[in-house]
Amino acid sequence: MPRPKVKPQDRQRSARACLPCKASKIRCDAATPCGPCLKRERTSACVYLESSRKRQKTSQNSPLPTPSLDDTSPQFEGSPAETSDIVRVQPIGTSLPASNAPAVTATTTPTPEPGHSASRTTESRMLLSSKGEKLYIGENASLSFLQFLRQILKKYMGPSAFTENQFRENMLEVELARDESPLVCDQSRGEKYNLVQLYREASSGILDLFTVDEVHGFLDRHNALSPSAFIDDEDKRAKAEQAFLNMMLAIGSQCRGQNPLDSYNAARSFTCAQKFAFEGFLCDPSLDMVRVFLMMAFYMLGACHRNAAFMCLGIASKAASALGLHRKEPNKALSTIEFTTRWRTWKSLLILDTIVSSILGRPGGLPPMRLDEDNSADADIVIGDYDRPRWMASRAVFTICSHIIELEQQIGNGTNINSATAESFLQRLRKWNETIPVELRHFASMKDTTLSPADRELFIGATHVACTYYFTIVLVTRPFLISHLVSQIRRRRPHDRRPSADRLAPSHVSDLAQACLDSAMYMAKTGYMAISSQILSNNMCLLKAWMFAAGLLLGFSMFAQVEPVPEVDGAFQNAISVLEQLGQLSPQARHYFEILSTFSDAIYARREQLGRERRKKSDRYVSQIFTADFQDPSVAGTSSAPAATGDAAAYTTPSSAGVNGATGVDPNIDPMLNFDLDGYDLSLNYPQAPNDEWTDMPLLSDNLYIDWESLWPVLEN
């Protein structure tokens, strides 16, 4: 006889617990703040998170819901054009009035949740900072997409290391190092020049604040590492130049990171520049303030402190608005040098603010502007030979970011975006593609040769251009990929007798979904090519975020496929390899690497499970009746031969011939796509579900194809 249900008023345990009590396994009284947190004086950290088991209400204002993976009701048997043609997009980037967000967001159609016919795919989240403060992460962010993937995998595979990370509700932040101690040793001019050059390389295509001649002038006039004691308080120009130089040295030391001394020098140089940045409590906006805060934001990204970088960009954006950098007409009366400096600063601000805002899914802080004016401003600037590679890359990235802002102005906040709008946006990007200089399309060099600083800046700048381009396409098309894959899962179940999804799905939606997947593959391959060249610095603050976004999309596609697709598998391993190398210096990249590694384990465990399910079905007709085992004579005496029975011998499927059993990769595949996966433990024990709860049908349709050679041609040597 079952135990009678306990009435709510008679229960001794609360229905929820705060995060500190959960972590400490202490009984929580569910108060706000709770008793244990009051007793331990940690009230600021006493926060509660909504239970993942609580069912969410279906959005009333979303377009048409994407069917649940388990749904077979007639309401979803209509034309796919009615269910897949429109996807809800949220703002992601630079904030604009009325449509205040500069980049497209990647969220989307409502998507599968256990027991519901519809629910949102990627939803905004509140993550905890290192201080226990709740921080907003938008629907477009990779961290929100990660949460969606964890829910999907938990539904189909049960708990795993990927789905049950105990820190999944926390935002990784590394404590910022500060050092104001006296100098241990001064640096020579040559050492400083090398560090400044590392800064220029790492920021190529993103920040274009100073010319080579200006940098050399800073080095000549400020030879001491921290000569603040020798600079007159009234000499604001000298103090600003010293702050610029300190930030370049800080970023250069951060990018090199060869030993603890580099970390020490980076922290000390940053602290010196920070004093200038906050001098006067930000009461006097100036062009120097904008440039210093832009460099501080770039440094914070490399220091794994994305929220601090976001704050620095906010200050720089407001100062730029006060100075009128967003308008071209007021600056026409200025001298050529001053106009060029202001334009470089505005261009760098728009690029970094748009990219960071899109990565975090937050609205940016840029003011409204006239895009038709800004796109032609570079034509009035005379560029030197040494500055040309940096200028070309930053101009290309600036144009991409301008297109993102233009799209956001068109669709407004929370407006529906259909496939026609997305295709129109991609066509504009294709026209931009035709204007890319040849130098940014193909880089040729001899192996084992020393590249000039300009060549290194060109290579890294071209890498930033390519990844920004691919990431932009992902932002626009990811909702279509998710919607398409979810529909494929539902329609391809074995007991579903409806027409094939390949024939039902609109071709334009399939093309957009394939464009998203192709962009993720190209982005991962570009990152792997760049990291393998040994030209990149040890700390690439934006590349790690792009590789993580690509890895999540590729992994989702792999999880959905029944049969492996070598090109997708290879690109996924490329993304993991890049993060593994960057993780040697960056805790954030290492964290991303660990997430994708556990994702990889879950994917291969899923494939093993599907293989076992297929073999169980075939056991009704065929079974293995003969095996043989020939042992080495040297070890024959130490080990006994296994019994020659079908049950004792390992079963080998006919399709596995010529395939490495440890990696699941054909050894004849191009080595660029073949990776050693021996480090991954694929023998995880996951809860076994009944046969009818698993789907073994592929997600990608055969007609998903788009000619990307015409979009991103590669010139032959």
Beta strands, then each sheet from edge to edge (+ up, - down):
strand 1: 86-88
strand 2: 125-128
strand 3: 134-137
strand 4: 416-418
sheet 1: 1+ 4-
sheet 2: 2+ 3-
end
